[in-house]
Amino acid sequence: MDVIDKTILMVGFSCLPGAGSEPGVGWNWCIEAAKRSNVVFVTRSKHRDILESAVPPELRDRLTFLYCDSSSALRKISIYFEYLDWQRRAFQTCRDYIECHQVDAVWHITWGTMIFPAKVLRLSVPTIWGPVGGGDLVPWEFLKQMPFRTRIVLTAKNLIIRSVPHMRYFRRQVRSATLVIARTSETEGMLGPLVGGKSEVRLETAFDSDSKVLSKQVSALATGSNPRVAELTSSVEVCCTNRLTSRKNVLFLIQAFAMAINMIPGLHLTIIGSGPEMGRIRSEVTRLNIEEYVSLVGELPNEEVLECVAASDIFAFPSLTEGGSWSLMEAMALGKPIVCLDQSGMHEICTEDCAQLVEVTTYSRTLQEYAEAIVELATNIELRAQKGAEASNVIRTQHNRASQGEYIYDVLLRATRGQDQGCS
């Protein structure tokens, strides 16, 4: 494994081993970076014992933690106020550390949202920001289908996202970065013009080939020992695992699935997850008179979720905006053909060889094409097998931890090239 003799200050508001979302991103990237350089990770002390005990023995000489706590008073008002204030504190912590230690670069990892640019980008050493998201807009055609309050909130968010790149403070901080890494092409399209070619796209998540739970399901698929398979009927099983919120777009999936049932018999949909949209989803299933074809099972332990996905024939992922989705990657690793919208993180993860990528146009046309995509896979077992095999191949060869580590090494090499900073 290539190693670079440099010291990197990595900054993460969220960092926690074994977690998903931002805490998982913080942990996974700092571990991969520590395999290839010396890392001092700046974060809050709330998980101090967990963090320090989880560091692999072989990395304990190369990964240390520098703690910078946030304001509990501000957290009671809003976690966003807490984060903004923490950025100020983290900047001071990093600046003080740089004054008396050799530091070759500062890398702000989490939170990864462009709405709150990283203050540490203005430090005197090379700085990296990302992977950063937040530039993905909810299409207006889909906003119109949402409840009034949600529509107002997401419309306001869209306006904020569009206006942020024009704000002076944002432009000043972003232009100070040595490199900006965007999670999706949409976000890179907003940030790229501000940094003059110093931006690129890289997903924040990667497939963990060492996952014992996932490996168990892969083995069960190979041996035919998955208990969930015996529970299924002869119908083609479509599975969706997602948080039930408006942006996850599961109500759209229910409508598309109803159209698919009208085209061909023998389909069944299982939706795993919970959230504020559950009531509307139940009502829509009743309104469309498809109760016997749809199972809403709520939340399940991760191992049971993977059992359900492994036992299915098609994985439907209707989200409107995503970065690197863990659930999508898990389904692909299990060899499931995907039906998803061709935008946001889905566009970065999936290819036409492994997924039915549906272009977002008008709501009615997108709905029709999504239904047709389900039907095409449901009626063609060879196509399902081909796309499922390629889905597994894409995850294992392009979106794995090893390739993520190689990317981190390349970024560090580029960011610190020619640097020879001494102690102040």
C-alpha positions as CSV (number, residue, x, y, z in Angstrom):
1,M,0.0,0.0,0.0
2,D,1.3,3.5,-0.9
3,V,2.0,5.7,2.0
4,I,2.8,9.5,1.9
5,D,5.0,11.0,4.7
6,K,2.7,13.9,5.4
7,T,0.6,15.1,8.3
8,I,-3.0,15.9,7.6
9,L,-5.5,17.7,9.9
10,M,-8.9,16.2,9.1
11,V,-11.9,18.1,10.4
12,G,-15.2,16.4,11.1
13,F,-18.2,17.6,13.1
14,S,-19.5,14.1,12.9
15,C,-17.4,10.9,13.3
16,L,-18.5,7.5,14.6
17,P,-17.5,4.0,13.7
18,G,-20.2,1.7,12.5
19,A,-22.6,4.5,11.8
20,G,-24.2,5.6,8.5
21,S,-24.6,9.1,7.0
22,E,-22.2,11.9,8.1
23,P,-20.8,10.1,11.2
24,G,-19.9,7.1,9.1
25,V,-18.4,9.2,6.4
26,G,-16.2,11.0,8.9
27,W,-14.9,7.7,10.4
28,N,-14.4,5.8,7.2
29,W,-12.5,8.6,5.4
30,C,-10.2,9.2,8.4
31,I,-9.4,5.5,8.7
32,E,-8.5,5.3,5.0
33,A,-6.5,8.4,5.2
34,A,-4.6,7.1,8.2
35,K,-3.6,4.0,6.2
36,R,-1.7,6.3,3.9
37,S,-0.5,9.3,6.0
38,N,-0.4,10.7,9.5
39,V,-3.8,12.0,10.5
40,V,-4.9,14.3,13.3
41,F,-8.7,14.2,13.4
42,V,-10.4,17.3,14.8
43,T,-13.9,16.5,16.1
44,R,-16.2,16.7,19.2
45,S,-15.4,14.7,22.3
46,K,-18.9,13.2,22.7
47,H,-17.8,9.8,21.3
48,R,-14.2,10.0,22.6
49,D,-14.1,6.6,24.2
50,I,-15.7,4.9,21.2
51,L,-13.4,6.6,18.7
52,E,-10.2,5.9,20.5
53,S,-11.0,2.2,21.2
54,A,-12.1,1.6,17.6
55,V,-8.8,2.6,16.0
56,P,-7.2,-0.5,14.5
57,P,-3.9,-1.4,16.4
58,E,-1.8,-0.9,13.2
59,L,-3.0,2.7,12.9
60,R,-2.6,3.9,16.4
61,D,0.7,5.5,15.7
62,R,-0.8,7.3,12.6
63,L,-4.2,8.4,13.8
64,T,-4.8,10.7,16.8
65,F,-7.7,12.8,17.8
66,L,-7.8,16.5,18.7
67,Y,-11.1,17.4,20.5
68,C,-13.0,20.6,19.9
69,D,-16.4,20.8,21.6
70,S,-19.5,22.6,20.4
71,S,-22.0,24.7,22.3
72,S,-24.7,22.7,24.0
73,A,-26.7,25.9,24.5
74,L,-26.8,26.5,20.7
75,R,-27.7,23.0,20.1
76,K,-30.9,23.5,22.1
77,I,-31.8,26.3,19.6
78,S,-30.7,24.5,16.4
79,I,-28.0,22.0,15.4
80,Y,-27.2,24.3,12.5
81,F,-26.3,27.1,14.9
82,E,-24.3,24.7,16.9
83,Y,-22.4,23.6,13.7
84,L,-21.7,27.1,12.6
85,D,-20.3,28.0,16.0
86,W,-18.3,24.8,16.0
87,Q,-16.7,25.7,12.7
88,R,-15.4,28.9,14.3
89,R,-14.0,26.9,17.2
90,A,-12.5,24.2,14.9
91,F,-10.8,27.0,12.9
92,Q,-9.1,28.3,16.0
93,T,-8.1,24.8,17.1
94,C,-6.5,24.0,13.8
95,R,-4.8,27.4,13.6
96,D,-3.3,26.9,17.1
97,Y,-2.1,23.4,16.2
98,I,-0.5,24.6,12.9
99,E,1.4,27.2,14.8
100,C,3.5,24.6,16.6
101,H,3.3,21.5,14.6
102,Q,4.2,20.3,11.1
103,V,1.0,20.2,9.1
104,D,0.9,19.6,5.3
105,A,-2.8,20.0,4.6
106,V,-6.2,20.5,6.2
107,W,-9.1,18.5,5.0
108,H,-12.7,19.3,6.0
109,I,-14.8,16.1,5.8
110,T,-18.1,16.6,7.7
111,W,-20.5,18.0,7.5
112,G,-20.4,17.9,3.8
113,T,-22.9,20.5,2.7
114,M,-22.3,23.5,0.5
115,I,-24.9,25.6,2.4
116,F,-22.3,25.9,5.3
117,P,-18.8,26.3,3.7
118,A,-15.9,25.3,5.8
119,K,-14.1,28.1,7.6
120,V,-10.9,26.1,7.8
121,L,-10.5,26.6,4.0
122,R,-8.9,30.0,4.9
123,L,-6.0,28.5,6.8
124,S,-2.4,29.1,5.5
125,V,-1.8,25.5,4.4
126,P,-3.3,23.6,1.5
127,T,-7.0,22.9,2.2
128,I,-9.4,20.3,0.9
129,W,-13.2,20.5,1.2
130,G,-15.4,17.5,0.7
131,P,-16.9,15.3,-0.4
132,V,-19.5,18.0,-0.2
133,G,-23.2,17.8,-1.3
134,G,-26.2,20.0,-1.1
135,G,-26.4,21.2,-4.7
136,D,-29.1,18.8,-5.8
137,L,-32.4,20.4,-6.3
138,V,-35.8,18.8,-6.0
139,P,-37.4,19.1,-9.5
140,W,-40.4,21.5,-9.6
141,E,-42.6,18.8,-11.2
142,F,-42.2,16.7,-8.1
143,L,-42.5,19.6,-5.7
144,K,-46.0,20.3,-7.0
145,Q,-47.1,16.8,-5.9
146,M,-46.0,17.3,-2.2
147,P,-48.0,18.6,0.7
148,F,-48.2,22.4,1.0
149,R,-45.9,22.7,4.0
150,T,-43.3,20.4,2.5
151,R,-43.5,22.2,-0.8
152,I,-42.8,25.6,0.9
153,V,-39.9,24.2,2.8
154,L,-38.2,22.5,-0.1
155,T,-38.9,25.4,-2.5
156,A,-37.2,27.7,0.1
157,K,-34.3,25.2,0.2
158,N,-34.0,25.2,-3.5
159,L,-33.8,29.0,-3.5
160,I,-31.1,29.0,-0.8
161,I,-29.1,26.5,-2.8
162,R,-29.3,28.6,-5.9
163,S,-28.4,31.8,-4.1
164,V,-25.5,30.4,-1.9
165,P,-22.8,30.4,-4.7
166,H,-23.5,34.2,-5.2
167,M,-23.0,35.1,-1.6
168,R,-19.8,37.0,-0.9
169,Y,-18.7,35.0,2.2
170,F,-19.3,31.7,0.4
171,R,-17.3,32.7,-2.7
172,R,-14.4,34.0,-0.5
173,Q,-14.1,30.8,1.5
174,V,-14.5,28.4,-1.4
175,R,-12.0,30.1,-3.6
176,S,-9.4,29.7,-0.8
177,A,-9.5,25.8,-1.2
178,T,-6.8,23.9,-2.9
179,L,-9.4,21.3,-4.0
180,V,-13.1,21.0,-3.7
181,I,-14.6,17.5,-3.9
182,A,-18.3,17.3,-4.8
183,R,-20.6,14.3,-4.1
184,T,-22.6,14.7,-7.3
185,S,-22.3,16.3,-10.7
186,E,-25.1,18.8,-9.8
187,T,-23.1,20.1,-6.8
188,E,-19.9,20.2,-8.8
189,G,-21.7,22.2,-11.5
190,M,-22.4,24.9,-8.9
191,L,-19.0,24.9,-7.2
192,G,-16.7,24.3,-10.2
193,P,-17.0,27.8,-11.7
194,L,-16.1,29.3,-8.4
195,V,-12.8,27.4,-8.0
196,G,-11.5,27.5,-11.5
197,G,-11.1,23.9,-12.3
198,K,-10.1,22.9,-8.7
199,S,-13.1,20.7,-8.3
200,E,-14.0,17.1,-9.0
201,V,-16.7,14.5,-8.2
202,R,-16.4,11.7,-5.8
203,L,-19.1,9.9,-3.7
204,E,-18.7,10.0,0.0
205,T,-19.7,6.4,0.6
206,A,-18.0,3.1,-0.4
207,F,-18.9,-0.6,-0.2
208,D,-17.5,-2.4,2.8
209,S,-16.4,-5.8,1.6
210,D,-15.6,-6.7,5.3
211,S,-19.3,-6.4,6.4
212,K,-20.1,-9.6,8.1
213,V,-23.9,-9.1,7.8
214,L,-23.7,-8.4,4.1
215,S,-21.3,-11.3,3.5
216,K,-23.8,-13.6,5.2
217,Q,-26.5,-12.6,2.7
218,V,-24.1,-13.0,-0.3
219,S,-23.3,-16.5,1.0
220,A,-27.0,-17.3,1.5
221,L,-27.7,-16.2,-2.1
222,A,-25.0,-18.6,-3.3
223,T,-26.3,-21.5,-1.3
224,G,-30.0,-20.9,-1.6
225,S,-30.4,-20.7,2.2
226,N,-32.1,-17.4,2.6
227,P,-35.2,-18.0,4.8
228,R,-37.1,-15.1,3.2
229,V,-37.2,-16.8,-0.2
230,A,-39.4,-19.5,1.1
231,E,-41.9,-16.9,2.3
232,L,-42.4,-15.4,-1.2
233,T,-45.0,-16.4,-3.7
234,S,-44.3,-17.0,-7.4
235,S,-44.7,-13.3,-8.1
236,V,-41.8,-11.0,-9.1
237,E,-40.7,-9.3,-5.9
238,V,-39.9,-5.6,-5.9
239,C,-38.2,-4.3,-2.8
240,C,-37.6,-0.7,-1.6
241,T,-35.7,0.3,1.6
242,N,-35.8,4.0,2.4
243,R,-36.7,6.6,4.9
244,L,-40.3,7.6,4.2
245,T,-40.0,11.4,3.5
246,S,-41.0,13.5,0.5
247,R,-37.5,13.6,-1.0
248,K,-37.3,9.9,-0.9
249,N,-40.2,9.9,-3.3
250,V,-41.8,6.6,-2.2
251,L,-45.3,7.9,-2.9
252,F,-44.2,8.2,-6.5
253,L,-43.1,4.6,-6.4
254,I,-46.5,3.5,-5.2
255,Q,-48.2,5.2,-8.1
256,A,-45.7,3.8,-10.6
257,F,-46.1,0.3,-9.2
258,A,-49.9,0.6,-9.5
259,M,-49.4,1.4,-13.2
260,A,-47.0,-1.6,-13.6
261,I,-49.6,-4.0,-12.1
262,N,-52.1,-2.8,-14.7
263,M,-49.6,-3.7,-17.4
264,I,-48.7,-7.2,-16.1
265,P,-49.9,-9.5,-13.3
266,G,-47.7,-11.2,-10.7
267,L,-45.9,-8.3,-9.1
268,H,-45.5,-7.7,-5.4
269,L,-43.8,-4.7,-3.7
270,T,-42.3,-4.6,-0.2
271,I,-41.4,-1.3,1.3
272,I,-39.1,-1.3,4.4
273,G,-38.8,1.9,6.4
274,S,-40.7,4.5,8.4
275,G,-41.1,8.2,8.4
276,P,-43.6,11.1,8.2
277,E,-44.9,10.0,4.7
278,M,-46.2,6.7,6.0
279,G,-49.8,7.9,6.4
280,R,-49.9,9.3,2.9
281,I,-48.4,6.2,1.5
282,R,-50.9,4.0,3.2
283,S,-53.8,6.1,2.0
284,E,-52.4,6.0,-1.6
285,V,-52.2,2.2,-1.5
286,T,-55.8,2.1,-0.4
287,R,-56.9,4.7,-2.9
288,L,-55.3,2.7,-5.8
289,N,-56.8,-0.5,-4.4
290,I,-53.5,-2.4,-4.4
291,E,-53.3,-3.5,-0.8
292,E,-52.9,-7.2,-1.7
293,Y,-49.8,-6.3,-3.9
294,V,-48.0,-4.0,-1.4
295,S,-46.5,-4.8,2.0
296,L,-45.5,-1.9,4.3
297,V,-43.4,-3.5,6.9
298,G,-41.9,-0.5,8.7
299,E,-38.4,-0.6,10.2
300,L,-36.5,-3.8,10.6
301,P,-33.0,-4.7,12.0
302,N,-30.3,-4.3,9.3
303,E,-29.8,-8.1,9.0
304,E,-33.5,-8.6,8.2
305,V,-33.5,-5.7,5.8
306,L,-30.7,-7.4,3.9
307,E,-32.5,-10.7,3.9
308,C,-35.5,-9.1,2.3
309,V,-33.4,-7.3,-0.3
310,A,-31.5,-10.5,-1.1
311,A,-34.7,-12.4,-1.5
312,S,-36.2,-9.9,-4.0
313,D,-35.9,-9.8,-7.8
314,I,-35.8,-6.0,-8.3
315,F,-34.6,-3.1,-6.1
316,A,-36.6,0.1,-6.6
317,F,-34.9,3.3,-5.5
318,P,-37.1,6.3,-6.3
319,S,-35.2,9.0,-4.3
320,L,-35.0,12.5,-5.8
321,T,-31.8,13.6,-4.2
322,E,-29.0,11.5,-2.7
323,G,-25.3,11.3,-2.3
324,G,-23.8,7.9,-2.0
325,S,-26.7,5.8,-0.7
326,W,-25.8,2.9,1.6
327,S,-29.0,1.0,0.9
328,L,-28.6,1.4,-2.9
329,M,-25.0,0.1,-2.7
330,E,-26.0,-2.8,-0.5
331,A,-28.7,-3.9,-3.0
332,M,-26.2,-3.7,-5.8
333,A,-23.6,-5.7,-3.9
334,L,-26.3,-8.3,-3.5
335,G,-26.7,-8.5,-7.3
336,K,-30.0,-6.8,-7.6
337,P,-31.0,-4.9,-10.8
338,I,-31.9,-1.3,-10.0
339,V,-34.8,1.0,-11.1
340,C,-33.9,4.6,-10.2
341,L,-34.1,8.2,-11.4
342,D,-31.1,9.3,-13.5
343,Q,-29.9,12.2,-11.4
344,S,-28.1,13.1,-8.2
345,G,-26.1,10.3,-6.5
346,M,-27.9,7.6,-8.4
347,H,-26.4,8.9,-11.6
348,E,-22.9,8.7,-10.0
349,I,-23.3,5.1,-8.7
350,C,-25.4,3.4,-11.4
351,T,-24.8,2.7,-15.1
352,E,-27.2,1.6,-17.8
353,D,-25.6,-1.8,-17.7
354,C,-26.7,-2.4,-14.1
355,A,-29.9,-0.2,-13.7
356,Q,-33.0,1.1,-15.4
357,L,-32.1,4.8,-15.3
358,V,-35.3,6.9,-15.7
359,E,-34.8,10.4,-17.0
360,V,-36.7,13.1,-14.9
361,T,-39.0,15.1,-17.2
362,T,-42.6,15.9,-16.4
363,Y,-44.2,14.1,-13.5
364,S,-46.6,12.0,-15.6
365,R,-44.0,11.0,-18.2
366,T,-41.5,10.1,-15.5
367,L,-44.1,8.0,-13.7
368,Q,-45.0,6.2,-16.9
369,E,-41.4,5.4,-17.8
370,Y,-40.6,4.3,-14.2
371,A,-43.5,1.8,-14.4
372,E,-42.3,0.6,-17.8
373,A,-38.8,0.1,-16.4
374,I,-40.2,-2.1,-13.6
375,V,-42.2,-4.1,-16.2
376,E,-39.3,-4.6,-18.5
377,L,-37.2,-6.1,-15.7
378,A,-40.1,-8.1,-14.3
379,T,-40.8,-9.8,-17.7
380,N,-37.2,-10.5,-18.7
381,I,-35.4,-12.8,-16.3
382,E,-32.2,-12.8,-18.4
383,L,-32.1,-9.0,-18.3
384,R,-32.5,-9.1,-14.5
385,A,-29.6,-11.5,-14.2
386,Q,-27.4,-9.4,-16.5
387,K,-28.0,-6.1,-14.7
388,G,-27.8,-7.7,-11.3
389,A,-24.4,-9.2,-12.1
390,E,-23.1,-5.9,-13.4
391,A,-24.5,-4.1,-10.3
392,S,-22.4,-6.3,-8.1
393,N,-19.4,-5.8,-10.3
394,V,-19.7,-2.0,-10.3
395,I,-19.8,-1.9,-6.5
396,R,-17.0,-4.3,-6.0
397,T,-14.6,-2.7,-8.5
398,Q,-15.5,1.0,-8.5
399,H,-17.1,1.9,-5.2
400,N,-15.2,-0.2,-2.7
401,R,-13.1,0.9,0.3
402,A,-9.9,0.0,-1.6
403,S,-10.6,2.4,-4.4
404,Q,-11.7,5.0,-1.9
405,G,-8.3,4.6,-0.2
406,E,-6.4,5.0,-3.5
407,Y,-8.4,8.1,-4.2
408,I,-7.6,9.6,-0.8
409,Y,-3.9,8.9,-1.4
410,D,-4.0,10.6,-4.8
411,V,-5.8,13.6,-3.3
412,L,-3.2,13.9,-0.6
413,L,-0.4,13.6,-3.0
414,R,-1.8,16.3,-5.3
415,A,-2.7,18.7,-2.4
416,T,0.7,18.5,-0.7
417,R,2.9,18.4,-3.7
418,G,5.8,20.8,-3.3
419,Q,4.9,21.6,0.4
420,D,7.7,21.8,2.9
421,Q,6.2,23.7,5.8
422,G,8.2,24.0,9.0
423,C,7.0,24.6,12.5
424,S,6.1,28.2,13.2
